[in-house]
Amino acid sequence: MKNHIDTIKKILPEDRIFINESMKKHTTFRTGGAADLFLMPENAEQLSELIRLCRREGREYFIIGNGSNLLVSDRGYRGIIIAVTEAFSDIEVSGNEIHAGAGALLSGIADTARKNSLSGFEFASGIPGTAGGAMVMNAGAYGGEMKDVVKSVEALTPEGERVNLSNSEMGFGYRKSIVKSEGLTVLKIIFSLNPGNEGEIKAKMDELSAKRREKQPLEFPSAGSTFKRPEGHFAGKLIMDAGLAGFSVGGASVSEKHCGFIINRGNATSDDVYRLIKKVREVVKEGSGVLLESEVMMIGDF
Ligand SMILES: Cc1cc2nc3c(=O)[nH]c(=O)nc-3n(C[C@H](O)[C@H](O)[C@H](O)COP(=O)(O)OP(=O)(O)OC[C@H]3O[C@@H](n4cnc5c(N)ncnc54)[C@H](O)[C@@H]3O)c2cc1C
């Protein structure tokens, strides 16, 4: 470990290296143990060097954005978490395009789009993730998805090489893309939007934001919808019909406001969340025959 940190110090300044970092601070579930190492590269060169180093030395690594779709084990993560966050959050406008760093928050990109009278990004304004994280799952809401607005993506391969991928090369599908399957680290995204009217864009965003506040338990920590939408069904409805509204394991509960959300009532552990996910899957499968698939990514031992 000591040797390892010494090598990392040649790549990153010391104040960007965190040992035994609690992942509670870095996930919207506010649960989970510590990561052996948590690194915050300042630029693409450092990021690329870190990826090469992990590969060379056979160290497991995991890229994190805003941690809004992530459950980290209470026993932590025996590897290196690399944060692609504020140092990668530049947002620039060029005609009808927005060029965003992977660490830019979707809310910030939506704001920029509105201020520049660019329409098409309204659907994403309330998704609390980074642009990079949104590429992984082809994040979507209210009838829109990343696939509709992405022109191209710049990424690093697992070998640390830069590649440019067009929209059609991203393999976007329902809550999927090639980012995970190819082990890519997203660096930048070009979004292609349409000229619009600032007032109308704002009205749309306000409407969607009011809908979220009304329907979703935003007052509790969560990772949004816990399960993917099964074909022909809605996860929340299946869970409600199974009588699981409010069902709890420890401090984790099925939200009564929106059964598709598992929430942390304040003192939940990741194990509570995990056991609740398992229980919901079992009960729903038994009652309806539908096997729910987790949308939330899990890392560490469960
Ligand atoms: C209240 C709430 C509401 C939500 N509503 C929605 C919604 O409407 N629609 C929706 O789709 N999602 C929703 N989500 C889930 C979540 O916000 C999205 O999945 C988001 O895109 C995740 O981005 P992130 O930066 O937080 O990613 P993280 O949680 O940090 O990571 C998620 C995955 O992306 C990978 N990743 C992150 N950054 C990169 C990168 N630069 N390069 C490569 N891989 C990367 C990680 O390795 C991980 O596998 C919601 C979550 C919450 C808490």
The ligand as an SDF file (V2000), in Angstrom:
LIG
                    3D

 53 58  0  0  0  0  0  0  0  0999 V2000
  -33.5360   11.5880   -6.3470 C   0  0  0  0  0  0  0  0  0  0  0  0
  -32.9820   10.8940   -7.5660 C   0  0  0  0  0  0  0  0  0  0  0  0
  -33.6700   10.9490   -8.7660 C   0  0  0  0  0  0  0  0  0  0  0  0
  -33.1680   10.2910   -9.8950 C   0  0  0  0  0  0  0  0  0  0  0  0
  -33.8630   10.3790  -11.0670 N   0  0  0  0  0  0  0  0  0  0  0  0
  -33.3750    9.7710  -12.1750 C   0  0  0  0  0  0  0  0  0  0  0  0
  -34.0790    9.8580  -13.4140 C   0  0  0  0  0  0  0  0  0  0  0  0
  -35.1140   10.4930  -13.5350 O   0  0  0  0  0  0  0  0  0  0  0  0
  -33.5600    9.2120  -14.4810 N   0  0  0  0  0  0  0  0  0  0  0  0
  -32.3910    8.5060  -14.4090 C   0  0  0  0  0  0  0  0  0  0  0  0
  -31.9500    7.9560  -15.4300 O   0  0  0  0  0  0  0  0  0  0  0  0
  -31.7150    8.4060  -13.2530 N   0  0  0  0  0  0  0  0  0  0  0  0
  -32.1710    9.0240  -12.1350 C   0  0  0  0  0  0  0  0  0  0  0  0
  -31.4670    8.9230  -10.9650 N   0  0  0  0  0  0  0  0  0  0  0  0
  -30.2500    8.0970  -10.8930 C   0  0  0  0  0  0  0  0  0  0  0  0
  -28.9280    8.8340  -11.1810 C   0  0  0  0  0  0  0  0  0  0  0  0
  -29.0320   10.2110  -10.8820 O   0  0  0  0  0  0  0  0  0  0  0  0
  -28.5040    8.6670  -12.6250 C   0  0  0  0  0  0  0  0  0  0  0  0
  -28.3090    7.2950  -12.9340 O   0  0  0  0  0  0  0  0  0  0  0  0
  -27.2040    9.4410  -12.9470 C   0  0  0  0  0  0  0  0  0  0  0  0
  -26.9910    9.4310  -14.3200 O   0  0  0  0  0  0  0  0  0  0  0  0
  -25.9770    8.8610  -12.2500 C   0  0  0  0  0  0  0  0  0  0  0  0
  -24.9110    9.7690  -12.4090 O   0  0  0  0  0  0  0  0  0  0  0  0
  -23.7740    9.9110  -11.3040 P   0  0  0  0  0  0  0  0  0  0  0  0
  -22.8100   10.9260  -11.7660 O   0  0  0  0  0  0  0  0  0  0  0  0
  -24.3600   10.1460   -9.9640 O   0  0  0  0  0  0  0  0  0  0  0  0
  -23.1330    8.4790  -11.3890 O   0  0  0  0  0  0  0  0  0  0  0  0
  -22.5570    7.5620  -10.1940 P   0  0  0  0  0  0  0  0  0  0  0  0
  -23.6720    7.1470   -9.2930 O   0  0  0  0  0  0  0  0  0  0  0  0
  -21.3870    8.2340   -9.5780 O   0  0  0  0  0  0  0  0  0  0  0  0
  -22.0800    6.3130  -11.0200 O   0  0  0  0  0  0  0  0  0  0  0  0
  -23.0270    5.5100  -11.6960 C   0  0  0  0  0  0  0  0  0  0  0  0
  -22.2870    4.6440  -12.7010 C   0  0  0  0  0  0  0  0  0  0  0  0
  -21.6810    5.4800  -13.6800 O   0  0  0  0  0  0  0  0  0  0  0  0
  -20.2740    5.2420  -13.7280 C   0  0  0  0  0  0  0  0  0  0  0  0
  -19.6380    6.5450  -14.0320 N   0  0  0  0  0  0  0  0  0  0  0  0
  -19.8170    7.7390  -13.4200 C   0  0  0  0  0  0  0  0  0  0  0  0
  -19.0880    8.6800  -14.0340 N   0  0  0  0  0  0  0  0  0  0  0  0
  -18.4250    8.0670  -15.0490 C   0  0  0  0  0  0  0  0  0  0  0  0
  -17.5050    8.5040  -16.0370 C   0  0  0  0  0  0  0  0  0  0  0  0
  -17.0780    9.7860  -16.1410 N   0  0  0  0  0  0  0  0  0  0  0  0
  -17.0390    7.5940  -16.9190 N   0  0  0  0  0  0  0  0  0  0  0  0
  -17.4090    6.2860  -16.8620 C   0  0  0  0  0  0  0  0  0  0  0  0
  -18.2740    5.8140  -15.9410 N   0  0  0  0  0  0  0  0  0  0  0  0
  -18.7750    6.7040  -15.0500 C   0  0  0  0  0  0  0  0  0  0  0  0
  -19.9070    4.6710  -12.3810 C   0  0  0  0  0  0  0  0  0  0  0  0
  -18.7480    3.8730  -12.4830 O   0  0  0  0  0  0  0  0  0  0  0  0
  -21.1460    3.8550  -12.0760 C   0  0  0  0  0  0  0  0  0  0  0  0
  -21.0830    2.5970  -12.7170 O   0  0  0  0  0  0  0  0  0  0  0  0
  -31.9550    9.5740   -9.8230 C   0  0  0  0  0  0  0  0  0  0  0  0
  -31.2480    9.5220   -8.5970 C   0  0  0  0  0  0  0  0  0  0  0  0
  -31.7460   10.1890   -7.4850 C   0  0  0  0  0  0  0  0  0  0  0  0
  -30.9670   10.1530   -6.1910 C   0  0  0  0  0  0  0  0  0  0  0  0
  1  2  1  0
  2  3  1  0
  2 52  2  0
  3  4  2  0
  4  5  1  0
  4 50  1  0
  5  6  2  0
  6  7  1  0
  6 13  1  0
  7  8  2  0
  7  9  1  0
  9 10  1  0
 10 11  2  0
 10 12  1  0
 12 13  2  0
 13 14  1  0
 14 15  1  0
 14 50  1  0
 15 16  1  0
 16 17  1  0
 16 18  1  0
 18 19  1  0
 18 20  1  0
 20 21  1  0
 20 22  1  0
 22 23  1  0
 23 24  1  0
 24 25  2  0
 24 26  1  0
 24 27  1  0
 27 28  1  0
 28 29  2  0
 28 30  1  0
 28 31  1  0
 31 32  1  0
 32 33  1  0
 33 34  1  0
 33 48  1  0
 34 35  1  0
 35 36  1  0
 35 46  1  0
 36 37  1  0
 36 45  1  0
 37 38  2  0
 38 39  1  0
 39 40  1  0
 39 45  2  0
 40 41  1  0
 40 42  2  0
 42 43  1  0
 43 44  2  0
 44 45  1  0
 46 47  1  0
 46 48  1  0
 48 49  1  0
 50 51  2  0
 51 52  1  0
 52 53  1  0
M  END
$$$$
